[in-house]
Amino acid sequence: MSQSKLKHIPDRYQAGFTLIEVLVAVGLIVLLAGLLLATMRGVLGNAKESSTRVTLKKIQEILEQRATEFNIAESNAPASRRQEPCLPVDADSGLKSIVERKRKFREAFPQRYQDLYDAFGNRTRLGQVFDVKYLSKAPSGVDETNLDSAELLYLVVNEGTAHGSEATDSDQFGAQEVTDTDGDSFPEFVDAWGQPLRFYRWPTRLIRPGTPATPATPLSLDSTKASLPAVETEYWLMLGSKTGDINTLSRDQEDPTSAIYRMMGADVASIQSVEFDSTPPDTCSFHTPDTYTAFLVLSGGPDLQIGLYEPDDTANFGHLAQPKVALSDLGNNDDTLSDDITNLQGID
């Protein structure tokens, strides 16, 4: 095309985009990019949640297997002739059997470093395994007393085979599920966000979250249980949808006659001493009496907050999964619990 012909093209064909047109185009691009980013974020979030649930399901299946083997072994074990260290000499034989079983259960499923010792001050079987297979290979200067529940859960899952169950396959958990987040050389289970999972052996404070210092009147008609905090289902249904009815949650399936509760004197101070005995080595404290128990393994989800006190925080009953969130704030001012992912959600 010649220069002379170019000179006769109308100006409206030669002009560029107006400022308004450019701004509109940029705005559309930003809007589309934002929508794409939000979609990708949602997809990634869903993928991480699904991955975490897969990890939790595998852990739950192994814990159930370990617990079944424990129960069979204890049922077939002869009555112990040894004095039960957590009871007086003249204690009822039935009560002795219940307490001994709980003490051994604690040793078989540790969630705090102190649980690696028995009531006689000796290392438990898992404590000895930890010393030989893990502590002996750790760098000098590592403080073993800082073991967290995710590391102890790994120990239970991989080494808790004393009662006949098979050892866990080394390839059952991948590198994204087991790592060392605190650099102490001890492996721990993590969620898909790379955060350590929490393990609660007896999460009874999800069911009776009230403090023994200010107990509420329970729904039970048994007047001897007036010092027990009331059963509340909100936390349990949020984190563990399994067995949410009050009749089930207000009963210790291993102690249906409330023998431990009645033995302790059934007052506020006694309840607190059953939940936690501050006298070293505190191996004779168990959980809130007359309360349902089940393993709880928990991920904080995308907000990385669990909404519970840590499993080793005995001062705040974190070892029994005491919630940080008040019942009045659930779903309103505090959402730290709402996105938690647990091994008990969706299990019938």
C-alpha positions as CSV (number, residue, x, y, z in Angstrom):
1,M,0.0,0.0,0.0
2,S,1.4,3.4,-1.0
3,Q,2.0,6.3,1.4
4,S,-0.6,8.3,-0.5
5,K,-3.2,5.7,0.3
6,L,-2.2,5.5,4.0
7,K,-2.7,9.2,4.4
8,H,-6.4,8.9,3.4
9,I,-7.3,6.2,6.1
10,P,-9.7,7.7,8.6
11,D,-8.2,8.6,12.0
12,R,-10.6,6.2,13.8
13,Y,-8.7,3.3,12.2
14,Q,-5.3,4.5,13.1
15,A,-5.9,5.4,16.8
16,G,-4.9,3.0,19.6
17,F,-7.0,1.9,22.6
18,T,-8.4,4.6,24.8
19,L,-7.5,4.8,28.5
20,I,-10.9,3.6,29.5
21,E,-10.6,0.6,27.2
22,V,-7.2,-0.3,28.6
23,L,-8.4,0.0,32.2
24,V,-11.5,-2.2,31.4
25,A,-9.2,-4.9,29.8
26,V,-6.8,-4.8,32.7
27,G,-9.7,-5.1,35.2
28,L,-11.1,-8.1,33.4
29,I,-7.7,-9.8,33.4
30,V,-7.2,-9.1,37.1
31,L,-10.7,-10.4,37.8
32,L,-10.1,-13.6,35.8
33,A,-6.7,-14.1,37.4
34,G,-8.3,-13.8,40.8
35,L,-11.0,-16.3,40.0
36,L,-8.5,-18.7,38.6
37,L,-6.3,-18.3,41.7
38,A,-9.2,-18.8,44.0
39,T,-10.2,-21.9,42.1
40,M,-6.7,-23.3,42.2
41,R,-6.4,-22.6,45.9
42,G,-9.7,-24.5,46.5
43,V,-8.5,-27.4,44.4
44,L,-5.2,-27.5,46.2
45,G,-7.0,-27.2,49.6
46,N,-9.3,-30.0,48.7
47,A,-6.4,-32.2,47.6
48,K,-4.6,-31.6,50.9
49,E,-7.7,-32.4,52.9
50,S,-8.2,-35.6,51.0
51,S,-4.6,-36.6,51.4
52,T,-4.7,-35.9,55.1
53,R,-7.8,-38.0,55.4
54,V,-6.1,-40.9,53.7
55,T,-3.2,-40.7,56.2
56,L,-5.6,-40.5,59.1
57,K,-7.5,-43.5,57.8
58,K,-4.4,-45.6,57.6
59,I,-3.3,-44.6,61.1
60,Q,-6.8,-45.4,62.4
61,E,-6.8,-48.9,61.0
62,I,-3.4,-49.7,62.5
63,L,-4.5,-48.2,65.9
64,E,-7.6,-50.4,65.9
65,Q,-5.5,-53.4,65.1
66,R,-3.1,-52.6,68.0
67,A,-6.0,-52.0,70.4
68,T,-7.7,-55.3,69.4
69,E,-4.4,-57.2,70.0
70,F,-4.0,-55.5,73.3
71,N,-7.5,-56.4,74.5
72,I,-7.1,-60.0,73.4
73,A,-3.7,-60.3,75.2
74,E,-5.1,-58.7,78.4
75,S,-8.2,-60.9,78.4
76,N,-6.0,-64.0,78.2
77,A,-3.4,-62.8,80.7
78,P,-3.5,-64.4,84.2
79,A,-4.4,-62.2,87.1
80,S,-1.3,-60.4,88.4
81,R,0.0,-61.3,91.8
82,R,2.0,-58.0,92.0
83,Q,0.7,-55.2,94.2
84,E,-1.1,-52.7,91.9
85,P,1.0,-49.5,92.5
86,C,-2.0,-47.2,91.8
87,L,-4.3,-48.7,94.5
88,P,-4.2,-49.5,98.2
89,V,-3.3,-53.0,99.3
90,D,-6.9,-53.9,100.2
91,A,-8.4,-52.7,96.9
92,D,-11.3,-54.7,95.3
93,S,-10.0,-57.3,92.8
94,G,-12.4,-56.0,90.1
95,L,-11.2,-52.5,90.6
96,K,-7.6,-53.7,90.5
97,S,-8.2,-55.4,87.2
98,I,-9.7,-52.2,85.6
99,V,-6.9,-49.9,86.9
100,E,-4.1,-52.3,85.8
101,R,-5.6,-52.5,82.4
102,K,-5.8,-48.8,82.0
103,R,-2.2,-48.4,83.3
104,K,-1.0,-51.0,80.7
105,F,-3.0,-49.3,78.0
106,R,-1.3,-46.0,78.7
107,E,2.1,-47.7,78.4
108,A,1.1,-49.3,75.1
109,F,-0.2,-46.1,73.6
110,P,2.0,-43.2,74.8
111,Q,1.3,-39.6,73.9
112,R,3.8,-37.9,76.3
113,Y,7.4,-38.6,77.0
114,Q,6.4,-39.6,80.6
115,D,4.3,-42.5,79.2
116,L,7.5,-44.3,78.3
117,Y,7.9,-45.1,82.0
118,D,5.8,-47.5,83.9
119,A,4.4,-47.0,87.5
120,F,7.5,-48.7,88.9
121,G,9.9,-46.2,87.3
122,N,11.1,-48.6,84.6
123,R,11.2,-48.0,80.8
124,T,8.1,-49.6,79.2
125,R,8.6,-52.0,76.2
126,L,8.1,-49.1,73.8
127,G,10.4,-47.0,75.8
128,Q,13.1,-49.6,75.4
129,V,12.5,-49.9,71.7
130,F,12.7,-46.1,71.4
131,D,16.1,-46.1,73.2
132,V,17.6,-48.8,71.0
133,K,16.2,-47.9,67.5
134,Y,15.9,-44.1,67.7
135,L,17.6,-42.5,70.7
136,S,20.9,-44.4,70.2
137,K,21.1,-43.0,66.6
138,A,20.2,-39.4,67.5
139,P,22.8,-36.7,67.4
140,S,24.3,-35.8,70.8
141,G,22.5,-33.1,72.7
142,V,19.1,-34.1,71.5
143,D,16.5,-33.7,74.3
144,E,14.4,-36.8,74.3
145,T,12.0,-35.3,76.9
146,N,10.7,-33.0,74.2
147,L,9.1,-35.9,72.2
148,D,5.8,-34.8,70.9
149,S,2.6,-36.9,70.3
150,A,3.2,-37.1,66.6
151,E,6.6,-38.8,67.2
152,L,5.1,-41.1,69.8
153,L,2.3,-41.9,67.5
154,Y,4.8,-43.0,64.9
155,L,6.5,-45.2,67.5
156,V,3.1,-46.8,68.4
157,V,2.2,-47.4,64.7
158,N,5.5,-48.8,63.7
159,E,6.8,-50.5,66.8
160,G,3.7,-51.4,68.9
161,T,3.6,-55.0,67.9
162,A,4.2,-56.8,71.2
163,H,0.7,-58.3,71.3
164,G,0.9,-60.3,68.0
165,S,0.0,-57.8,65.3
166,E,2.3,-57.6,62.3
167,A,4.8,-54.8,61.9
168,T,3.8,-51.9,59.7
169,D,5.2,-52.1,56.1
170,S,7.9,-49.6,55.6
171,D,6.3,-48.3,52.4
172,Q,2.8,-47.9,53.8
173,F,3.5,-44.3,54.6
174,G,5.2,-41.9,52.2
175,A,7.7,-39.2,52.6
176,Q,4.9,-36.6,52.7
177,E,3.3,-38.3,55.6
178,V,6.4,-39.0,57.8
179,T,9.1,-36.4,58.3
180,D,11.1,-34.6,61.0
181,T,9.7,-31.1,61.5
182,D,11.7,-30.2,64.6
183,G,15.1,-31.5,63.5
184,D,15.5,-33.9,66.5
185,S,16.0,-36.9,64.1
186,F,12.8,-38.6,65.4
187,P,10.2,-39.3,62.7
188,E,6.7,-38.0,63.1
189,F,3.4,-38.1,61.3
190,V,2.4,-34.9,59.5
191,D,-0.6,-33.7,57.5
192,A,-0.6,-32.5,53.9
193,W,0.2,-29.0,55.2
194,G,3.4,-30.3,56.7
195,Q,2.2,-29.9,60.3
196,P,2.6,-32.6,63.0
197,L,-0.5,-34.6,63.7
198,R,-1.7,-34.6,67.3
199,F,-2.5,-37.9,69.2
200,Y,-4.9,-38.0,72.1
201,R,-5.2,-41.4,73.7
202,W,-8.2,-40.5,75.9
203,P,-9.9,-37.3,74.6
204,T,-12.4,-37.2,77.4
205,R,-12.4,-33.4,77.8
206,L,-14.1,-33.2,74.4
207,I,-17.1,-34.9,76.1
208,R,-16.9,-33.3,79.6
209,P,-15.1,-29.9,78.8
210,G,-16.2,-28.3,82.1
211,T,-13.4,-28.0,84.7
212,P,-13.7,-30.0,87.9
213,A,-13.3,-26.8,89.9
214,T,-16.7,-25.6,88.6
215,P,-18.6,-28.7,87.7
216,A,-22.1,-28.6,86.2
217,T,-25.0,-30.7,87.1
218,P,-24.8,-33.9,85.0
219,L,-27.7,-35.3,83.1
220,S,-27.3,-38.6,85.0
221,L,-29.8,-39.3,87.7
222,D,-27.1,-40.9,89.8
223,S,-26.7,-38.4,92.7
224,T,-23.2,-39.8,93.4
225,K,-22.0,-38.3,90.1
226,A,-23.0,-34.7,91.0
227,S,-19.3,-33.6,90.9
228,L,-18.7,-34.7,87.4
229,P,-18.7,-32.0,84.7
230,A,-21.8,-32.3,82.4
231,V,-21.6,-34.2,79.1
232,E,-21.6,-31.8,76.2
233,T,-21.8,-33.2,72.7
234,E,-20.8,-30.2,70.6
235,Y,-17.1,-30.7,70.5
236,W,-17.4,-34.5,70.1
237,L,-19.8,-34.3,67.1
238,M,-17.5,-31.7,65.5
239,L,-14.3,-33.7,65.8
240,G,-15.5,-37.3,66.2
241,S,-18.9,-38.0,64.8
242,K,-18.7,-41.6,66.1
243,T,-21.1,-42.4,69.0
244,G,-22.5,-38.9,69.7
245,D,-25.4,-39.9,72.0
246,I,-25.2,-38.9,75.6
247,N,-25.9,-42.3,77.0
248,T,-22.8,-43.7,75.3
249,L,-20.6,-40.7,76.0
250,S,-21.4,-40.6,79.7
251,R,-20.1,-44.1,80.3
252,D,-16.6,-45.5,80.4
253,Q,-16.9,-48.7,78.4
254,E,-14.1,-50.3,80.4
255,D,-15.6,-49.4,83.7
256,P,-19.4,-49.7,83.3
257,T,-20.0,-49.8,87.1
258,S,-18.1,-46.5,87.8
259,A,-15.7,-48.4,90.1
260,I,-12.8,-45.9,89.6
261,Y,-15.1,-42.9,90.2
262,R,-16.6,-44.3,93.4
263,M,-13.2,-45.5,94.7
264,M,-11.8,-42.0,94.4
265,G,-14.4,-40.5,96.6
266,A,-16.5,-38.9,93.9
267,D,-15.6,-35.3,94.7
268,V,-14.1,-32.5,92.7
269,A,-10.5,-33.0,94.0
270,S,-10.7,-36.7,93.3
271,I,-12.0,-36.2,89.8
272,Q,-9.0,-33.9,89.1
273,S,-6.6,-36.4,90.6
274,V,-7.9,-39.2,88.3
275,E,-7.5,-36.9,85.3
276,F,-4.0,-35.9,86.3
277,D,-1.8,-36.7,89.4
278,S,0.9,-34.1,89.6
279,T,3.0,-36.4,91.9
280,P,5.9,-37.8,89.8
281,P,5.9,-40.0,87.9
282,D,2.1,-39.4,87.5
283,T,1.6,-42.8,85.9
284,C,-1.5,-43.4,88.1
285,S,-3.6,-40.7,86.5
286,F,-5.9,-41.7,83.6
287,H,-8.9,-39.7,82.3
288,T,-12.2,-38.1,83.2
289,P,-14.2,-40.9,85.0
290,D,-17.5,-42.2,83.5
291,T,-16.6,-40.9,80.1
292,Y,-16.3,-42.6,76.7
293,T,-12.8,-43.0,75.3
294,A,-11.5,-43.5,71.7
295,F,-8.2,-42.6,70.0
296,L,-8.2,-39.1,68.5
297,V,-5.6,-38.2,65.8
298,L,-6.1,-34.7,64.6
299,S,-4.9,-32.2,61.9
300,G,-5.4,-28.5,62.3
301,G,-6.5,-28.2,58.7
302,P,-5.8,-25.3,56.4
303,D,-5.7,-22.7,59.2
304,L,-2.9,-24.8,60.9
305,Q,-4.7,-24.4,64.3
306,I,-6.1,-27.3,66.3
307,G,-8.2,-25.4,68.8
308,L,-7.2,-27.8,71.6
309,Y,-4.5,-27.7,74.2
310,E,-1.5,-29.7,73.2
311,P,-1.4,-33.4,74.2
312,D,1.5,-32.8,76.6
313,D,-0.2,-29.8,78.3
314,T,-1.3,-31.4,81.5
315,A,-1.8,-28.0,83.3
316,N,-4.7,-27.2,81.0
317,F,-5.8,-30.9,80.6
318,G,-4.5,-30.9,77.1
319,H,-3.6,-34.5,77.5
320,L,-7.3,-35.2,77.5
321,A,-8.0,-32.9,74.5
322,Q,-9.4,-29.9,76.5
323,P,-10.8,-27.4,73.9
324,K,-9.5,-23.8,73.9
325,V,-12.7,-22.6,72.4
326,A,-15.6,-21.8,74.6
327,L,-18.9,-23.5,73.7
328,S,-20.5,-20.1,73.3
329,D,-17.9,-19.2,70.7
330,L,-18.3,-22.3,68.5
331,G,-19.3,-21.1,65.0
332,N,-19.2,-17.5,65.9
333,N,-16.0,-15.8,67.2
334,D,-13.7,-18.7,66.8
335,D,-13.4,-21.1,63.9
336,T,-10.2,-22.9,64.8
337,L,-12.0,-26.2,65.4
338,S,-14.3,-26.0,62.4
339,D,-11.7,-27.0,59.8
340,D,-9.9,-29.7,61.9
341,I,-9.7,-33.1,60.3
342,T,-9.7,-36.2,62.5
343,N,-9.5,-40.0,62.3
344,L,-13.1,-40.3,63.8
345,Q,-15.0,-38.1,61.3
346,G,-17.4,-40.1,59.2
347,I,-16.7,-43.4,61.0
348,D,-19.8,-45.3,62.0
